[in-house]
Structures are given as C-alpha cells and as structure tokens.
C-alpha cells in the first residue's frame, strides 16, 4: 500500500481538491505533524485542522484492505492525538480497496467507547469529481464507481492533457499508480493511444520506458495466447484430448517454446513423444 499511500496523501493534502467537503463536511485549513514522539513511532495518515476552528481536528486514515483490528488502531490514534493536542479528533477512514467493505466502525468496553466513520471512495459522486476544476479531484475519480469506465478514463486523460508539461507528467504517473488499485492500467494505456499527451509520455525519461514496456508486454501476451490456442487445437485434432498435466505445461510455455513445439508436431507419433525432454 505504501506507493498508493504516498500518491493518495499527495492528492488529498493538496489545497486544490473538494473531496474533504464530501467526506467530513468541511475543508481542511492546514495539516499537522502526525508522528507521535515515542520509542515505537505511531504515524497517523493525515491529521488536519478544519476551517471551522483551531480546535476542530479531522483524522483521516487510508485503508485498502479489511482489518479486524482497525477499531483498536483508531482508538489508539484518538488517545494519542488527545495527548499531543488536548482535543479528540473526528475520525474518518477512507476505504480505497476492491473487496466489499466489512470493517467495524467502533470499539466498545465496559467504560470505554470509540467510534469513527468509514467512507468507501466508490460511493463518492464520480460526476462531481470529474467536473471539478481541480485535477487532483479528476484523478481520484479513477477510484470511484464508474457508470462508464472507458468514458471516465477518457475524461481524466483529457483533463491531464490540458496541464502544463511538468504537472501533466506528474499527474499521469499518479493516475497510473492509483489505477493499480482497480487493475485499470491496461485500459488507460489503450486510451492514451488516442490522446494528444501520448507523444510527451512516450518521450518522457521515466514514464516512456514504463509505458513502452507495458505495450510490449501486452503484445507478447497476446501473441502467446493466440499461438497457444492454435497449438491446442492442432494437438487435439492429431492426438485427441490433451491430458490436464500436459495442458498445464503448455500454458506455461513462452512464445519461443511454443514455436519449437509446433516444429516438432509434424514428426511426433503421439503426444508423449511430442513432449518428451
């Protein structure tokens, strides 16, 4: 989660976004140091002073997986925040994972009670983030529930394309990192081919090689799948149904190995001879 964490914090802590008004009902005035001074350091993801007043703190945790011990962690954060600032924070968890949200939102003891809110980012209004004048909001829309995934990606890319070169590169890199949470990297690469930012991205020192490698990987995987399908069909026609163990071996072969197998196919008298050695 560390890579996603860094990008999410960068986007969320930018003054140019509207997401906290949607989550906590207020903008953040400024952020506080969230590393508690102790031998075993405890680090809250984000702790901000809202625009309401200096005594109104909002603690925000980012979560990408279910954690049954989350309430205990949130209680510890609340108590340690109080120790440091003498005020209890309003606590929120922003869930960015793929699995259904099933975490408890409170911890209760005989004389102790701690409650916080969990917001699944997929429930935020995608349209308002896409229509926002802030590109940070636009990028975060990749994590929401999409009415039309392809159209969402196109609109985010169109917004990034309007940015100046330096910010455009940075925004695209952040988009690709967050896309990993939704396994949308390939979908974004496919759409970039039709966007005016393609040339800049392909020429970029860092992003260009990564993008080209992604394209080449997709081409190699496509070739391998196509050749594997054809080879399975020919083997079945010659020797009958392919045994499960051999079929499993087939699926792990590279394109070059499939080519070699195809060359041996005409001379093999049976499937065992085809795969010997």
Phi and psi in degrees as a GROMACS rama.xvg file:
@    title "Ramachandran Plot"
@    xaxis  label "Phi"
@    yaxis  label "Psi"
@TYPE xy
-57.7312  -44.6366  UNK-2
-62.9006  -45.3707  UNK-3
-63.6376  -40.8488  UNK-4
-55.3907  -48.3518  UNK-5
-61.4966  -44.7964  UNK-6
-67.6579  -44.2709  UNK-7
-61.1542  -43.8182  UNK-8
-62.9674  -41.2025  UNK-9
-60.2182  -43.8286  UNK-10
-71.8321  -43.9158  UNK-11
-72.2545  -31.7438  UNK-12
-86.3391  -3.14444  UNK-13
-67.4761  138.981  UNK-14
-67.8956  -12.1614  UNK-15
-99.3089  71.3188  UNK-16
-158.255  163.58  UNK-17
-117.039  7.13212  UNK-18
-68.4822  -32.3243  UNK-19
-72.0475  -27.4479  UNK-20
-63.8184  -31.3354  UNK-21
-77.6076  -32.4401  UNK-22
-87.8502  -49.9403  UNK-23
-113.635  -2.98662  UNK-24
80.7627  13.206  UNK-25
-155.471  152.273  UNK-26
-80.1718  156.382  UNK-27
-91.0989  129.722  UNK-28
-78.4072  -49.039  UNK-29
-159.594  162.613  UNK-30
-101.174  150.829  UNK-31
-109.596  161.646  UNK-32
-66.2949  128.813  UNK-33
-117.991  22.6776  UNK-34
-101.707  111.351  UNK-35
-77.2674  133.871  UNK-36
-76.4856  101.555  UNK-37
-160.615  169.178  UNK-38
-61.0688  -48.751  UNK-39
-95.3979  104.014  UNK-40
-68.5571  136.603  UNK-41
-116.556  127.896  UNK-42
-121.264  115.67  UNK-43
-76.38  143.1  UNK-44
-60.0668  -55.2603  UNK-45
-148.056  135.824  UNK-46
-134.673  117.417  UNK-47
-126.383  152.384  UNK-48
-91.672  123.407  UNK-49
-77.7557  169.889  UNK-50
-75.7952  -6.38285  UNK-51
-64.6114  -56.9797  UNK-52
-169.564  171.735  UNK-53
-67.4048  -17.4742  UNK-54
-96.0598  4.06041  UNK-55
-104.424  99.9303  UNK-56
-102.171  142.293  UNK-57
-121.384  119.669  UNK-58
-101.123  125.909  UNK-59
-122.642  123.692  UNK-60
-108.649  143.147  UNK-61
-102.931  131.366  UNK-62
-136.579  127.04  UNK-63
-112.492  -7.28618  UNK-64
-135.88  162.162  UNK-65
-74.9645  137.868  UNK-66
-139.897  109.583  UNK-67
-64.567  -22.91  UNK-68
-92.9889  7.77807  UNK-69
-55.9558  -44.294  UNK-70
-58.0554  -37.7909  UNK-71
-64.7642  -43.6145  UNK-72
-62.1688  -42.3684  UNK-73
-65.4432  -37.8049  UNK-74
-63.6306  -41.7069  UNK-75
-63.1921  -40.9063  UNK-76
-63.1855  -41.6247  UNK-77
-62.5858  -45.6191  UNK-78
-67.3057  -39.0242  UNK-79
-73.788  -30.823  UNK-80
-65.5863  -41.8295  UNK-81
-63.0519  -40.1104  UNK-82
-61.084  -37.0143  UNK-83
-83.4275  -39.7729  UNK-84
-116.498  -3.08749  UNK-85
57.9403  37.2788  UNK-86
-154.595  139.233  UNK-87
-81.3816  135.859  UNK-88
-83.3851  153.865  UNK-89
-78.7165  128.028  UNK-90
-111.058  138.349  UNK-91
-136.814  143.912  UNK-92
-116.572  124.691  UNK-93
-99.4831  109.853  UNK-94
-89.4057  123.563  UNK-95
-118.567  10.7404  UNK-96
-78.7822  177.513  UNK-97
-96.2256  -32.3047  UNK-98
-69.2672  155.302  UNK-99
-56.4906  144.254  UNK-100
-79.7832  117.376  UNK-101
-134.65  25.1863  UNK-102
-91.3431  142.199  UNK-103
-68.5217  156.779  UNK-104
-116.17  16.9927  UNK-105
-159.277  159.562  UNK-106
-129.994  130.256  UNK-107
-129.843  132.724  UNK-108
-126.531  -179.179  UNK-109
-54.2438  -41.5527  UNK-110
-131.923  32.1273  UNK-111
-143.099  142.462  UNK-112
-151.083  130.455  UNK-113
-140.386  127.387  UNK-114
-130.795  145.959  UNK-115
-143.545  169.429  UNK-116
-106.813  141.426  UNK-117
-113.158  127.491  UNK-118
-115.973  120.199  UNK-119
-80.4905  119.256  UNK-120
-59.232  -22.1328  UNK-121
-67.7864  -18.2102  UNK-122
-87.1128  -9.62237  UNK-123
-70.5291  150.033  UNK-124
-70.0804  111.372  UNK-125
-59.6869  -41.9796  UNK-126
-63.4804  -40.4706  UNK-127
-67.3009  -34.054  UNK-128
-71.3074  -38.9998  UNK-129
-68.5929  -31.6914  UNK-130
-87.0172  -6.24921  UNK-131
-63.6626  146.142  UNK-132
-73.6471  -7.81959  UNK-133
-98.4558  126.146  UNK-134
-66.765  -22.248  UNK-135
-62.7181  -42.9726  UNK-136
-62.8535  -44.0015  UNK-137
-57.6571  -44.4673  UNK-138
-65.6026  -42.1789  UNK-139
-63.6281  -20.969  UNK-140
-62.0586  -19.1383  UNK-141
-64.5001  -20.6514  UNK-142
-94.1121  -5.6631  UNK-143
-83.2984  176.587  UNK-144
-77.6143  125.625  UNK-145
-97.6941  128.189  UNK-146
-69.2876  -39.3446  UNK-147
-141.887  99.4691  UNK-148
-56.9089  -45.1306  UNK-149
-63.4066  -41.55  UNK-150
-67.0732  -38.3826  UNK-151
-60.5027  -47.4382  UNK-152
-60.8187  -43.2579  UNK-153
-61.5312  -41.5651  UNK-154
-68.8889  -37.8773  UNK-155
-65.6058  -44.3131  UNK-156
-64.8704  -38.2932  UNK-157
-62.7508  -37.0815  UNK-158
-68.5999  -44.704  UNK-159
-61.083  -35.1812  UNK-160
-63.3556  -21.9648  UNK-161
-84.9481  -9.44006  UNK-162
-79.4763  158.553  UNK-163
-67.585  157.39  UNK-164
-51.1723  -51.6416  UNK-165
-59.3491  -47.9955  UNK-166
-69.3041  -32.8203  UNK-167
-63.3499  -44.6473  UNK-168
-62.0203  -45.2026  UNK-169
-64.1849  -42.4586  UNK-170
-66.3623  -40.8689  UNK-171
-65.2467  -39.9666  UNK-172
-62.4241  -42.8956  UNK-173
-64.8334  -39.6505  UNK-174
-60.1425  -44.5648  UNK-175
-65.8916  -35.2616  UNK-176
-67.0974  -47.2947  UNK-177
-65.6695  -33.2  UNK-178
-59.2796  -25.9458  UNK-179
-62.2723  -28.9889  UNK-180
-67.2247  -23.9855  UNK-181
-114.573  7.04767  UNK-182
54.483  46.5668  UNK-183
-111.82  11.5191  UNK-184
-57.7514  -46.2175  UNK-185
-65.0673  -37.6785  UNK-186
-64.5228  -38.8329  UNK-187
-68.7868  -42.9742  UNK-188
-58.6422  -39.8893  UNK-189
-63.5095  -39.3087  UNK-190
-76.0738  -30.3286  UNK-191
-61.1234  -28.6107  UNK-192
-58.2851  -25.0654  UNK-193
-102.996  7.53343  UNK-194
-106.643  151.603  UNK-195
-69.5857  -9.81005  UNK-196
-83.7327  -3.92755  UNK-197
-57.1761  -50.0486  UNK-198
-58.8058  -44.5606  UNK-199
-63.0703  -41.7434  UNK-200
-67.1919  -43.4342  UNK-201
-65.0804  -29.5558  UNK-202
-88.568  -8.03834  UNK-203
-67.5723  138.393  UNK-204
-58.9754  -39.723  UNK-205
-95.0889  -50.4249  UNK-206
-74.9662  -33.7931  UNK-207
-56.8659  -55.7624  UNK-208
-59.3619  -38.6037  UNK-209
-63.7291  -43.9353  UNK-210
-66.2368  -44.3559  UNK-211
-65.2055  -37.8611  UNK-212
-63.5152  -39.2225  UNK-213
-61.7628  -42.2956  UNK-214
-63.4621  -46.427  UNK-215
-64.0753  -37.7048  UNK-216
-62.2662  -42.0589  UNK-217
-63.2614  -40.1516  UNK-218
-64.6574  -45.233  UNK-219
-62.5143  -43.149  UNK-220
-64.6451  -37.5953  UNK-221
-65.5126  -42.0448  UNK-222
-64.3611  -42.9346  UNK-223
-62.6742  -43.0369  UNK-224
-65.2261  -41.2169  UNK-225
-65.5007  -44.2697  UNK-226
-68.0627  -37.6069  UNK-227
-63.3728  -42.6306  UNK-228
-61.9062  -44.2769  UNK-229
-66.1527  -41.5004  UNK-230
-66.0525  -40.7445  UNK-231
-58.6497  -41.9611  UNK-232
-63.8872  -43.3242  UNK-233
-67.9758  -43.3522  UNK-234
-60.2022  -43.1424  UNK-235
-63.2897  -40.7749  UNK-236
-64.1664  -36.6961  UNK-237
-83.4277  -43.2739  UNK-238
-118.723  0.653312  UNK-239
89.3937  -167.328  UNK-240
-58.3537  136.874  UNK-241
-80.8186  125.647  UNK-242
-58.5964  147.876  UNK-243
-57.6523  -41.2634  UNK-244
-64.2225  -40.419  UNK-245
-71.4902  -38.6689  UNK-246
-63.0045  -35.6875  UNK-247
-65.4886  -39.9725  UNK-248
-62.3292  -41.3822  UNK-249
-57.298  -45.6412  UNK-250
-64.8732  -18.1547  UNK-251
-95.6479  -3.16035  UNK-252
-77.533  145.863  UNK-253
-77.985  171.699  UNK-254
-59.8701  -41.2991  UNK-255
-63.9724  -40.7696  UNK-256
-68.6146  -35.3685  UNK-257
-65.4136  -38.7659  UNK-258
-60.6043  -43.3553  UNK-259
-64.4945  -40.1381  UNK-260
-65.3173  -39.2751  UNK-261
-62.4332  -38.3356  UNK-262
-65.6025  -32.0322  UNK-263
-83.3886  -12.6541  UNK-264
-62.4156  -40.7715  UNK-265
-67.5755  -30.3155  UNK-266
-92.9856  -13.4778  UNK-267
-72.4764  135.462  UNK-268
-87.6791  -21.2616  UNK-269
-155.918  173.331  UNK-270
-69.6142  -30.254  UNK-271
-66.3879  -40.239  UNK-272
-67.265  -34.567  UNK-273
-61.0183  -35.932  UNK-274
-104.617  5.05271  UNK-275
-67.8334  143.342  UNK-276
